[in-house]
Amino acid sequence: MDITIILGIIAGLAALIGGFLWEGGHISGLLQGAAALIVFGGTFAAVMISFPLARLRTIPAALKLAFGRSDRSSDELIDSIVEMSVIARKDGVLALERISSEHSDPFLNEGMQMVVDGSDPETVRQILELEITAAEQKHEGYAKIFESAGGYAPTMGIIGTVMGLIHVLGSLQSPTDLGSSIAVAFTATLYGVVSANIIFLPIASKIKARSEEEIANMELILEGVVSVQNGEHPLLIRKKLTSFASGGSANIPSSRGIAHETAE
């Protein structure tokens, strides 16, 4: 698990609560069950209305992407691809079948398996690019769910506050109770704004950051697989992929970009 996201949420809540207590507030003033029910229940309902069931079922996978840690680095991928290129030049591409199937990255396995099967290089590139595009779209869908929740939560907070004020003003018996009652009503707004900016929107941003890492690794694998299939020298492959991983991917031709420009 990526501990930074947990620490970030804890630090954010601690800063807000600590500042409130520093000013003389009482923790009990922040604990309002009705406000929590309105904000979180209303936000959950709005998200359910906004997305089909199939999309909502992806929430666990989205949380896994946000909170999980990447088990593969670009350096490790480069080492694996270069090792495979050495084997392919020495023993032929058929020798890659066993070593690629044992690798932990399924995308690399699939690419090398197509090479072993003798698929056309252009076909290999097209299939892998389609999978990269599908992964991008999947991750974008993950982020949109939490972005949606981050948009609804503050509104639900305002609704909760208005409902609280209606109740307060409708049942007000003593003007001296007005201040504390209004303070309780505004707790809903606090819940909505805090949950949006400390939980929902940061998780959406984390998903996007994770997605960028995943897509960058997949594109690196794509270039590596094609290079191995073309029989390029292992040293050249390492240099190319190292440049790719360090930000030089813009210099490497990609039919994904060409296809996009053609479509426009």
Secondary structure, DSSP 8 states (H G I E B T S, - for coil): --HHHHHHHHHHHHHHHHHHHHTT--GGGG--HHHHIIIIIHHHHHHHHHS-HHHHTTHHHHHHHHHS--S--HHHHHHHHHHHHHHHHHH-GGGHHHHHHTSS-HHHHHHHHHHHTT--HHHHHHHHHHHHHHHHHHHHHHHHHHHHHHHHHHHHHHHHHHHHHHHHHHS---GGGHHHHHHHHTHHHHHHHHIIIIIIHHHHHHHHHHHHHHHHHHHHHHHHHHHHHTT--HHHHHHHHHHIIIIIGGGS--HHHHHHHHH-
